[in-house]
Amino acid sequence: MQARFLAFRKKGVGAFGGRRFIGNPKQPTISVYALVEGEYQINLFRGDERIVSPTFPELNLTAQQIFEIGGTL
């Protein structure tokens, strides 16, 4: 994963995200990575938490809505 972060930073990628299942039991989680002072910081969103993204500040979706749209819930 570190190699990906370095490649993104070199290309000027300010933020990116993904979806995964974390914990035990596994919980659907949206990850948003934001470049802050040369380092990527991660924010995790689950359930009815509204996703906050520096790239899409007007985004008005929850993690649950994303997983429902993707058919993984």
C-alpha positions in Angstrom: 0.0 0.0 0.0 2.9 2.4 0.7 4.1 2.1 -2.9 0.6 3.2 -4.0 0.7 6.2 -1.7 4.1 7.3 -3.0 2.9 7.0 -6.6 -0.2 9.0 -5.9 1.7 11.7 -4.1 4.2 12.0 -6.9 1.4 12.4 -9.4 -0.3 15.1 -7.2 -3.3 13.0 -6.2 -4.8 15.1 -3.3 -7.4 12.5 -2.2 -8.8 9.1 -3.0 -11.0 6.5 -1.5 -12.1 2.9 -1.4 -14.5 0.4 0.2 -13.7 -2.5 2.3 -14.9 -4.7 5.2 -13.0 -4.1 8.5 -13.1 -5.7 11.9 -14.6 -8.8 13.5 -17.4 -9.1 12.6 -16.6 -7.4 9.2 -18.2 -4.0 8.8 -18.7 -2.3 5.5 -16.4 0.7 5.6 -15.7 3.6 3.2 -12.1 5.0 3.4 -11.2 8.5 2.3 -7.5 9.3 2.1 -6.5 13.0 2.0 -3.0 14.4 1.4 -2.2 16.7 4.3 1.3 18.2 4.6 2.8 15.5 2.4 1.2 12.5 4.2 -2.1 10.7 3.5 -4.5 10.7 6.4 -7.4 8.2 6.4 -11.0 8.8 7.5 -13.3 5.8 7.9 -17.0 6.0 7.5 -19.6 3.3 8.4 -23.3 2.9 8.5 -25.2 6.2 8.5 -22.1 8.4 8.8 -22.0 11.0 6.1 -19.0 10.7 3.9 -16.7 13.8 4.0 -14.4 14.2 1.0 -12.1 17.2 0.3 -12.5 16.3 -3.4 -16.3 16.3 -3.3 -17.2 18.7 -0.5 -20.9 18.8 -1.5 -21.2 15.0 -1.5 -24.3 14.0 0.5 -24.2 10.3 0.9 -23.7 7.9 3.8 -21.5 4.8 3.8 -24.6 2.6 3.9 -26.0 4.3 0.8 -22.8 3.6 -1.1 -22.8 -0.1 -0.2 -26.6 -0.4 -0.9 -26.1 1.2 -4.4 -23.2 -1.2 -5.0 -25.3 -4.2 -4.0 -22.9 -5.3 -1.2 -25.4 -5.0 1.7 
